[in-house]
Amino acid sequence: GQVLDVVRSVPAVNEVVVISDGSTDGTARVARAHGARCIELRENVGKGGALKAGIDQADADVYLFLDADLVGLRREHVEALLAPVLQGEAEMTVGVFDGGRVVTDLAQLVAPFLSGQRAVRRRVLEDVPGLEASRFGVEVALTRHIRRNRIPVKVVPLDNLTHKMKEEKLGLVRGFVARMKMYWEIMKVTQPSRFLR
């Protein structure tokens, strides 16, 4: 709920939409209690499918994507992600954790293109091939599309922001299995030797 409250406090945000991707943990109830519109998908379709469902249901020129498990999100973070896109400096921003927790900062230092914190223009999203089918590889698909088409993007440091690790949310074993599944989905859409060409 804290992420929703922060996002709703930003004047530039017209609507907050939460996608419940086949979840059974009360996501929809929490979203509605915090003033968000919730789209409930009966079956888990993965991150790409969930993003596509949100894009189809919310008519906007600019979309802001944030992970629900962020810790330490502030209004300034949201505004910093939105401003370059709204002001025409970039077609997409990518938020990178900075000064949060060592483990999440290091992961984003090594692979900033995997960040889920982004603002992006609708016209960019509409042209990304395979967005819906990319599951956890959606950030890779977005980044590949941006690089191939030389679309202006800006990296935005997000100070003192982090997120809960899968192992924290699901327990050590289930969290590790979920992490490996996520990495596998990412690897399926990534060709490391040619990724950022």
Backbone as CSV, one residue per row, in Angstrom:
resi,resn,N_x,N_y,N_z,CA_x,CA_y,CA_z,C_x,C_y,C_z
1,GLY,0.778,-1.206,0.000,0.000,0.000,0.000,0.822,1.274,0.000
2,GLN,2.030,1.209,0.563,2.870,2.414,0.656,3.250,2.925,-0.727
3,VAL,3.567,2.033,-1.648,3.926,2.433,-3.013,2.740,3.150,-3.665
4,LEU,1.545,2.618,-3.495,0.353,3.226,-4.076,0.108,4.618,-3.519
5,ASP,0.262,4.765,-2.212,0.038,6.073,-1.586,1.008,7.118,-2.117
6,VAL,2.261,6.728,-2.297,3.257,7.668,-2.818,2.907,8.066,-4.243
7,VAL,2.609,7.095,-5.081,2.310,7.382,-6.489,1.079,8.277,-6.603
8,ARG,0.059,8.006,-5.816,-1.170,8.803,-5.886,-0.951,10.240,-5.420
9,SER,0.118,10.498,-4.683,0.389,11.854,-4.191,1.052,12.752,-5.240
10,VAL,1.425,12.173,-6.374,2.137,12.923,-7.420,1.122,13.547,-8.383
11,PRO,1.095,14.884,-8.488,0.102,15.553,-9.342,0.124,15.115,-10.807
12,ALA,1.284,14.751,-11.331,1.388,14.370,-12.743,0.758,13.008,-13.036
13,VAL,0.465,12.237,-12.002,-0.127,10.908,-12.187,-1.647,11.038,-12.193
14,ASN,-2.272,10.693,-13.313,-3.725,10.805,-13.460,-4.478,9.604,-12.916
15,GLU,-3.876,8.431,-13.044,-4.553,7.208,-12.613,-3.521,6.180,-12.190
16,VAL,-3.856,5.415,-11.156,-2.997,4.323,-10.707,-3.732,3.015,-10.979
17,VAL,-3.077,2.150,-11.745,-3.662,0.860,-12.098,-2.744,-0.239,-11.585
18,VAL,-3.312,-1.190,-10.878,-2.569,-2.343,-10.372,-3.037,-3.578,-11.129
19,ILE,-2.082,-4.365,-11.589,-2.412,-5.621,-12.261,-2.174,-6.761,-11.275
20,SER,-3.239,-7.480,-10.965,-3.127,-8.669,-10.129,-2.975,-9.856,-11.072
21,ASP,-1.742,-10.330,-11.212,-1.402,-11.348,-12.210,-1.634,-12.753,-11.661
22,GLY,-2.915,-13.101,-11.526,-3.262,-14.423,-11.013,-2.937,-14.603,-9.547
23,SER,-2.747,-13.506,-8.821,-2.329,-13.612,-7.417,-3.505,-13.964,-6.516
24,THR,-3.179,-14.593,-5.394,-4.188,-14.983,-4.408,-3.862,-14.397,-3.043
25,ASP,-3.034,-13.352,-3.037,-2.545,-12.801,-1.766,-3.246,-11.520,-1.316
26,GLY,-4.386,-11.204,-1.899,-5.101,-10.003,-1.492,-4.654,-8.740,-2.206
27,THR,-3.901,-8.894,-3.298,-3.413,-7.741,-4.058,-4.554,-6.812,-4.461
28,ALA,-5.623,-7.368,-5.007,-6.741,-6.550,-5.488,-7.375,-5.770,-4.346
29,ARG,-7.579,-6.412,-3.216,-8.195,-5.754,-2.052,-7.342,-4.583,-1.577
30,VAL,-6.040,-4.811,-1.465,-5.127,-3.748,-1.018,-5.110,-2.601,-2.023
31,ALA,-5.051,-2.932,-3.309,-5.024,-1.901,-4.350,-6.251,-1.001,-4.260
32,ARG,-7.405,-1.605,-4.165,-8.645,-0.817,-4.113,-8.733,-0.006,-2.825
33,ALA,-8.261,-0.572,-1.729,-8.289,0.150,-0.449,-7.423,1.403,-0.487
34,HIS,-6.433,1.413,-1.393,-5.539,2.570,-1.511,-5.879,3.437,-2.732
35,GLY,-7.089,3.266,-3.265,-7.568,4.155,-4.309,-7.114,3.838,-5.723
36,ALA,-6.568,2.653,-5.932,-6.116,2.274,-7.273,-7.192,1.451,-7.979
37,ARG,-7.175,1.497,-9.288,-8.014,0.606,-10.076,-7.252,-0.700,-10.220
38,CYS,-7.932,-1.814,-10.070,-7.246,-3.105,-10.146,-7.800,-3.937,-11.294
39,ILE,-6.884,-4.473,-12.085,-7.242,-5.392,-13.159,-6.797,-6.779,-12.699
40,GLU,-7.757,-7.673,-12.568,-7.456,-9.017,-12.065,-7.398,-10.018,-13.221
41,LEU,-6.235,-10.625,-13.386,-6.057,-11.669,-14.394,-6.244,-13.012,-13.702
42,ARG,-7.074,-13.862,-14.255,-7.378,-15.144,-13.605,-6.152,-16.045,-13.494
43,GLU,-5.352,-16.048,-14.574,-4.163,-16.890,-14.590,-2.923,-16.019,-14.682
44,ASN,-1.823,-16.515,-14.134,-0.553,-15.790,-14.202,-0.060,-15.798,-15.644
45,VAL,0.104,-14.588,-16.206,0.562,-14.468,-17.590,1.976,-13.912,-17.667
46,GLY,2.580,-13.629,-16.519,3.936,-13.085,-16.499,3.926,-11.574,-16.612
47,LYS,5.082,-10.990,-16.381,5.180,-9.536,-16.323,4.822,-8.868,-17.648
48,GLY,5.272,-9.438,-18.759,4.959,-8.860,-20.061,3.464,-8.830,-20.324
49,GLY,2.798,-9.935,-20.049,1.350,-10.010,-20.237,0.602,-9.073,-19.307
50,ALA,1.095,-8.955,-18.067,0.466,-8.051,-17.099,0.613,-6.589,-17.541
51,LEU,1.808,-6.225,-18.011,2.009,-4.856,-18.499,1.102,-4.567,-19.694
52,LYS,1.005,-5.532,-20.602,0.153,-5.360,-21.780,-1.309,-5.170,-21.370
53,ALA,-1.757,-5.925,-20.366,-3.134,-5.780,-19.883,-3.357,-4.379,-19.326
54,GLY,-2.380,-3.859,-18.603,-2.485,-2.504,-18.061,-2.515,-1.448,-19.148
55,ILE,-1.653,-1.612,-20.141,-1.591,-0.659,-21.260,-2.918,-0.657,-22.015
56,ASP,-3.492,-1.845,-22.206,-4.762,-1.952,-22.933,-5.919,-1.303,-22.175
57,GLN,-5.832,-1.308,-20.843,-6.942,-0.813,-20.021,-6.804,0.646,-19.601
58,ALA,-5.603,1.199,-19.664,-5.377,2.579,-19.215,-4.887,3.413,-20.392
59,ASP,-5.682,4.360,-20.813,-5.340,5.194,-21.958,-4.470,6.352,-21.484
60,ALA,-3.213,6.365,-21.916,-2.286,7.423,-21.495,-1.214,7.618,-22.558
61,ASP,-0.592,8.776,-22.547,0.548,9.041,-23.424,1.841,8.543,-22.805
62,VAL,1.903,8.567,-21.451,3.098,8.135,-20.721,2.671,7.166,-19.628
63,TYR,3.395,6.052,-19.531,3.140,5.060,-18.493,4.316,5.023,-17.535
64,LEU,4.006,4.860,-16.265,5.017,4.694,-15.226,4.860,3.284,-14.679
65,PHE,5.942,2.505,-14.728,5.916,1.145,-14.198,6.769,1.083,-12.946
66,LEU,6.183,0.572,-11.873,6.902,0.406,-10.609,6.603,-0.973,-10.047
67,ASP,7.608,-1.590,-9.438,7.393,-2.855,-8.758,6.632,-2.588,-7.460
68,ALA,5.741,-3.486,-7.099,4.914,-3.304,-5.906,5.684,-3.491,-4.611
69,ASP,6.853,-4.147,-4.681,7.593,-4.476,-3.465,8.727,-3.491,-3.159
70,LEU,8.620,-2.273,-3.680,9.652,-1.265,-3.416,9.643,-0.868,-1.942
71,VAL,10.838,-0.594,-1.430,10.989,-0.161,-0.047,11.706,1.188,-0.055
72,GLY,11.046,2.211,0.508,11.660,3.532,0.583,11.274,4.468,-0.557
73,LEU,10.224,4.116,-1.324,9.799,4.973,-2.436,9.313,6.320,-1.898
74,ARG,9.779,7.399,-2.563,9.351,8.755,-2.217,8.795,9.450,-3.456
75,ARG,8.041,10.472,-3.219,7.447,11.257,-4.300,8.517,11.749,-5.281
76,GLU,9.679,12.142,-4.755,10.764,12.643,-5.616,11.243,11.588,-6.610
77,HIS,11.209,10.309,-6.198,11.604,9.230,-7.107,10.661,9.187,-8.311
78,VAL,9.363,9.254,-8.026,8.359,9.192,-9.087,8.514,10.391,-10.025
79,GLU,8.675,11.562,-9.439,8.822,12.780,-10.254,10.093,12.733,-11.099
80,ALA,11.175,12.180,-10.541,12.442,12.084,-11.284,12.322,11.133,-12.467
81,LEU,11.545,10.072,-12.316,11.327,9.143,-13.424,10.445,9.754,-14.508
82,LEU,9.449,10.498,-14.113,8.494,11.061,-15.076,9.022,12.280,-15.820
83,ALA,9.741,13.154,-15.123,10.096,14.468,-15.690,10.787,14.411,-17.057
84,PRO,11.836,13.601,-17.249,12.511,13.608,-18.562,11.591,13.209,-19.715
85,VAL,10.647,12.318,-19.450,9.724,11.881,-20.501,8.663,12.956,-20.749
86,LEU,8.109,13.486,-19.686,7.077,14.522,-19.829,7.632,15.790,-20.470
87,GLN,8.902,16.086,-20.214,9.522,17.300,-20.749,10.186,17.094,-22.111
88,GLY,10.066,15.876,-22.670,10.580,15.613,-24.006,12.080,15.385,-24.091
89,GLU,12.746,15.157,-22.951,14.191,14.898,-22.960,14.513,13.452,-23.323
90,ALA,13.553,12.547,-23.094,13.751,11.125,-23.366,12.404,10.491,-23.664
91,GLU,12.443,9.360,-24.345,11.223,8.599,-24.595,10.976,7.585,-23.487
92,MET,12.061,7.268,-22.750,11.941,6.337,-21.635,12.990,6.667,-20.592
93,THR,12.635,6.482,-19.321,13.617,6.549,-18.243,13.712,5.176,-17.604
94,VAL,14.895,4.882,-17.059,15.130,3.641,-16.332,15.679,4.024,-14.967
95,GLY,14.969,3.657,-13.914,15.399,3.981,-12.563,16.342,2.925,-12.024
96,VAL,17.457,3.372,-11.447,18.464,2.456,-10.910,18.668,2.753,-9.426
97,PHE,18.558,1.718,-8.598,18.746,1.879,-7.155,20.139,2.406,-6.852
98,ASP,20.214,3.310,-5.877,21.492,3.914,-5.501,21.456,4.237,-4.010
99,GLY,22.306,3.581,-3.251,22.376,3.864,-1.820,21.291,3.188,-1.004
100,GLY,20.679,2.148,-1.551,19.661,1.393,-0.808,20.320,0.262,-0.035
101,ARG,20.243,-0.943,-0.589,20.921,-2.088,0.015,21.988,-2.569,-0.951
102,VAL,23.084,-3.042,-0.413,24.217,-3.449,-1.243,23.799,-4.485,-2.277
103,VAL,23.018,-5.473,-1.867,22.686,-6.574,-2.777,21.841,-6.095,-3.967
104,THR,20.887,-5.188,-3.735,20.070,-4.709,-4.851,20.815,-3.647,-5.661
105,ASP,21.603,-2.809,-4.988,22.401,-1.816,-5.717,23.389,-2.505,-6.651
106,LEU,24.039,-3.565,-6.146,25.032,-4.286,-6.942,24.381,-4.943,-8.152
107,ALA,23.217,-5.550,-7.935,22.515,-6.202,-9.043,22.190,-5.201,-10.145
108,GLN,21.782,-4.006,-9.771,21.430,-3.013,-10.789,22.657,-2.345,-11.387
109,LEU,23.752,-2.333,-10.646,25.001,-1.821,-11.201,25.489,-2.743,-12.316
110,VAL,25.358,-4.051,-12.079,25.794,-5.050,-13.050,24.847,-5.093,-14.258
111,ALA,23.543,-4.994,-14.001,22.559,-5.121,-15.084,21.450,-4.083,-14.941
112,PRO,21.753,-2.808,-15.179,20.733,-1.768,-15.012,19.538,-1.925,-15.952
113,PHE,19.747,-2.607,-17.074,18.662,-2.790,-18.033,17.566,-3.722,-17.521
114,LEU,17.787,-4.367,-16.358,16.765,-5.238,-15.792,15.850,-4.512,-14.807
115,SER,16.077,-3.231,-14.599,15.247,-2.476,-13.660,13.795,-2.432,-14.131
116,GLY,12.874,-2.627,-13.193,11.452,-2.549,-13.508,10.872,-1.162,-13.328
117,GLN,11.677,-0.233,-12.825,11.204,1.127,-12.558,11.439,1.982,-13.802
118,ARG,10.358,2.307,-14.509,10.497,3.010,-15.786,9.306,3.928,-16.036
119,ALA,9.577,4.982,-16.789,8.515,5.783,-17.407,8.763,5.690,-18.906
120,VAL,7.699,5.516,-19.662,7.879,5.304,-21.106,6.651,5.787,-21.874
121,ARG,6.895,6.337,-23.045,5.801,6.809,-23.891,5.054,5.627,-24.524
122,ARG,3.760,5.799,-24.671,2.914,4.749,-25.240,3.407,4.310,-26.615
123,ARG,3.803,5.262,-27.448,4.204,4.924,-28.817,5.410,3.993,-28.833
124,VAL,6.266,4.089,-27.823,7.419,3.187,-27.722,6.932,1.784,-27.389
125,LEU,6.048,1.687,-26.409,5.531,0.378,-25.989,4.783,-0.331,-27.106
126,GLU,4.047,0.420,-27.894,3.250,-0.188,-28.962,4.105,-0.839,-30.036
127,ASP,5.366,-0.408,-30.138,6.254,-0.936,-31.178,7.182,-2.054,-30.699
128,VAL,7.132,-2.409,-29.402,8.043,-3.435,-28.876,7.558,-4.817,-29.303
129,PRO,8.360,-5.542,-30.104,7.929,-6.881,-30.532,7.953,-7.875,-29.366
130,GLY,6.906,-8.678,-29.278,6.864,-9.744,-28.284,6.724,-9.293,-26.849
131,LEU,6.231,-8.094,-26.609,6.116,-7.580,-25.232,5.254,-8.487,-24.367
132,GLU,4.103,-8.863,-24.874,3.149,-9.643,-24.092,3.694,-11.019,-23.717
133,ALA,4.481,-11.623,-24.604,4.970,-12.986,-24.384,6.274,-13.040,-23.599
134,SER,6.835,-11.886,-23.251,8.189,-11.883,-22.696,8.281,-12.204,-21.208
135,ARG,7.177,-12.374,-20.514,7.150,-12.729,-19.094,8.147,-11.880,-18.311
136,PHE,9.126,-12.473,-17.612,10.092,-11.680,-16.848,11.135,-11.007,-17.724
137,GLY,11.163,-11.349,-18.994,12.144,-10.743,-19.889,11.674,-9.426,-20.487
138,VAL,10.612,-8.858,-19.941,10.032,-7.644,-20.516,11.021,-6.482,-20.515
139,GLU,11.828,-6.345,-19.470,12.808,-5.255,-19.431,13.884,-5.440,-20.499
140,VAL,14.251,-6.684,-20.747,15.224,-6.977,-21.804,14.631,-6.614,-23.166
141,ALA,13.386,-6.996,-23.386,12.732,-6.687,-24.665,12.639,-5.176,-24.879
142,LEU,12.281,-4.448,-23.835,12.198,-2.987,-23.916,13.558,-2.373,-24.230
143,THR,14.576,-2.811,-23.505,15.920,-2.256,-23.691,16.455,-2.571,-25.076
144,ARG,16.235,-3.795,-25.538,16.687,-4.178,-26.879,16.016,-3.296,-27.936
145,HIS,14.723,-3.075,-27.785,13.982,-2.240,-28.736,14.513,-0.796,-28.727
146,ILE,14.762,-0.271,-27.556,15.283,1.098,-27.414,16.645,1.228,-28.108
147,ARG,17.532,0.264,-27.853,18.881,0.325,-28.434,18.863,0.159,-29.939
148,ARG,18.091,-0.793,-30.411,18.053,-1.054,-31.861,17.507,0.129,-32.646
149,ASN,16.587,0.854,-32.035,15.930,1.958,-32.740,16.450,3.331,-32.323
150,ARG,17.536,3.322,-31.525,18.178,4.570,-31.090,17.173,5.552,-30.482
151,ILE,16.317,5.032,-29.642,15.310,5.854,-28.967,15.946,6.467,-27.718
152,PRO,15.786,7.774,-27.510,16.420,8.433,-26.357,15.923,7.887,-25.015
153,VAL,16.871,7.494,-24.180,16.556,6.966,-22.853,17.465,7.631,-21.831
154,LYS,16.965,7.804,-20.628,17.759,8.423,-19.572,17.734,7.526,-18.346
155,VAL,18.914,7.272,-17.773,19.025,6.506,-16.535,18.871,7.475,-15.367
156,VAL,17.999,7.126,-14.423,17.698,7.991,-13.284,18.095,7.286,-11.994
157,PRO,19.091,7.824,-11.247,19.439,7.231,-9.958,18.299,7.436,-8.953
158,LEU,17.960,6.381,-8.236,16.890,6.439,-7.237,17.525,6.195,-5.863
159,ASP,17.839,7.273,-5.175,18.607,7.169,-3.939,17.785,6.563,-2.795
160,ASN,18.469,5.723,-2.025,17.892,5.072,-0.840,16.610,4.295,-1.133
161,LEU,16.537,3.730,-2.318,15.393,2.905,-2.705,15.876,1.483,-2.940
162,THR,15.077,0.523,-2.552,15.415,-0.885,-2.759,14.105,-1.657,-2.909
163,HIS,14.192,-2.964,-2.927,12.973,-3.771,-2.944,13.211,-5.058,-2.175
164,LYS,12.100,-5.712,-1.832,12.192,-6.979,-1.123,12.671,-8.049,-2.089
165,MET,13.619,-8.849,-1.619,14.117,-9.947,-2.437,13.092,-11.086,-2.424
166,LYS,13.094,-11.902,-3.456,12.159,-13.027,-3.528,12.304,-13.951,-2.323
167,GLU,13.546,-14.112,-1.870,13.783,-14.988,-0.716,13.146,-14.427,0.553
168,GLU,13.041,-13.107,0.641,12.390,-12.476,1.796,10.877,-12.662,1.742
169,LYS,10.335,-12.620,0.544,8.887,-12.718,0.391,8.389,-14.160,0.475
170,LEU,9.166,-15.092,-0.073,8.679,-16.468,-0.225,9.388,-17.492,0.648
171,GLY,10.428,-17.074,1.352,11.257,-18.028,2.075,12.451,-18.418,1.218
172,LEU,13.461,-18.972,1.843,14.730,-19.227,1.156,14.586,-20.150,-0.054
173,VAL,13.954,-21.308,0.127,13.883,-22.289,-0.964,12.937,-21.827,-2.067
174,ARG,11.698,-21.475,-1.704,10.735,-21.024,-2.725,11.222,-19.751,-3.402
175,GLY,11.850,-18.861,-2.639,12.373,-17.623,-3.217,13.485,-17.886,-4.209
176,PHE,14.380,-18.820,-3.859,15.483,-19.171,-4.759,14.939,-19.781,-6.053
177,VAL,13.956,-20.671,-5.925,13.344,-21.291,-7.107,12.685,-20.219,-7.976
178,ALA,11.975,-19.286,-7.352,11.321,-18.201,-8.107,12.361,-17.322,-8.802
179,ARG,13.488,-17.078,-8.133,14.556,-16.268,-8.732,15.148,-16.976,-9.953
180,MET,15.400,-18.280,-9.835,15.957,-19.031,-10.954,14.981,-19.065,-12.134
181,LYS,13.690,-19.176,-11.831,12.679,-19.158,-12.893,12.691,-17.798,-13.595
182,MET,12.803,-16.720,-12.814,12.861,-15.386,-13.391,14.085,-15.244,-14.292
183,TYR,15.253,-15.699,-13.804,16.473,-15.609,-14.618,16.343,-16.414,-15.907
184,TRP,15.685,-17.576,-15.830,15.491,-18.396,-17.017,14.638,-17.652,-18.047
185,GLU,13.558,-17.009,-17.587,12.704,-16.239,-18.490,13.494,-15.103,-19.148
186,ILE,14.375,-14.477,-18.380,15.208,-13.397,-18.923,16.184,-13.954,-19.949
187,MET,16.810,-15.086,-19.620,17.797,-15.684,-20.531,17.161,-16.108,-21.855
188,LYS,15.886,-16.491,-21.818,15.218,-16.928,-23.042,15.116,-15.815,-24.080
189,VAL,15.085,-14.567,-23.628,14.982,-13.460,-24.582,16.298,-12.713,-24.750
190,THR,17.349,-13.219,-24.098,18.642,-12.538,-24.138,19.663,-13.380,-24.879
191,GLN,20.397,-12.743,-25.777,21.559,-13.364,-26.393,22.735,-12.529,-25.913
192,PRO,23.402,-12.936,-24.839,24.401,-12.090,-24.196,25.412,-11.456,-25.132
193,SER,25.882,-12.183,-26.126,26.932,-11.638,-26.985,26.420,-10.527,-27.900
194,ARG,25.083,-10.511,-28.124,24.545,-9.523,-29.060,23.545,-8.587,-28.395
195,PHE,23.386,-8.693,-27.075,22.270,-8.051,-26.393,22.134,-6.557,-26.644
196,LEU,23.165,-5.799,-26.468,23.009,-4.344,-26.539,23.543,-3.743,-27.835
197,ARG,23.523,-4.487,-28.888,23.969,-3.944,-30.178,22.875,-3.130,-30.820
